[in-house]
Every structure is written in C-alpha cells, then in structure tokens.
C-alpha cells in the first residue's frame, strides 16, 4: 500500500503472479529470491513478474 498526499492506494497482485513468486522463493531457498512486478501503466494491478537472479547469491542481501 502506498500513501500520497493522504490518499491510500493498494496494488492488487494477480493470483498467477503470487503463485510465480512463491514458486521462485521455493526454487531459490535458502537464498533471497528476486523479481520485478509489473502491470499496465496507470493501473494498480501487478499482472506480470519478471524473474531475476540474485547476483549476491546470499540469504541476507540481494542485487538484481
């Protein structure tokens, strides 16, 4: 949720994107999983995930 000038906005994440996030976390465990969520410009929906590799390869920090 973000708040700009007192207005609260919530980003809605599509179910398949949530599933992809969990799948990535399971594959990368115990390391940090990395990905970027995206959606239509001006829309508060995350409809896609871009999977990324954590170049740090650690469980404490990440660099995409």
Order of alpha helices (4+ residues) and beta strands (2+ residues): beta-beta-beta-alpha-beta-beta-beta
